[in-house]
Amino acid sequence: MNKTEKFNGVIKTIEFARKNKIPYLGLCYGMQLMVIEHARNVLGWKDATTSEITTDSSHLVIDIMPDQKKKIAHGDYGGSMRLGMYPARLKEDTIAYESYSEQFELFRDSLKSRIKIYKSGQLTISERHRHRYEVNPKYIQKIEKAGLVFSGTSPDGTLMEIVELPKDKHPFFLGTQF
């Protein structure tokens, strides 16, 4: 089985989990594949993919981060990925928000450096990353319109950190970029 066949098999598995309301937690590449599955099977973009697999697609919904393209062009591979702790703001009334706020209440003292709840209700988390690929910004609005919720984003709103289906659509279908 080649890389493309394995990739398509994983996409079918994610589709099965989504359609049959089987809990799904996608971490890093698993989140990216979750977005691709949704683009293919809900939006109908049959060639939706990641540039990690191929660039021969009219819908590269996952692509190399712009700053990473520059580094790769200059041959800067060593330690140049998006590495380390990065903050993300969470949307209220989401699985991600609920999960982190519950964790914070239970483990307040040990998590105070990673989770902050502001008086406004805004919740910001910090988690570790190691990657070069992100949800392509040009598709975010269309993907959200089709039902996926980007429930965690970078503070400036440009990087999608957490994606999920709302609880009224699926009991637990969530992916994180970290």
SULGIJO-V97899 format. One record per helix or strand of 3 or more residues. SS is the DSSP state (a for helix, b for strand). FROM is the first residue (numbers start at 1). TO is the last residue. If there is no record, write none. Layout:
ss:SS from:FROM to:TO
ss:SS from:FROM to:TO
//
This chain:
ss:a from:3 to:19
ss:b from:24 to:27
ss:a from:29 to:41
ss:b from:60 to:64
ss:a from:66 to:73
ss:b from:82 to:90
ss:a from:95 to:106
ss:a from:108 to:111
ss:b from:115 to:117
ss:b from:123 to:131
ss:b from:133 to:135
ss:a from:137 to:145
ss:b from:148 to:153
ss:b from:160 to:165
ss:b from:173 to:176
//
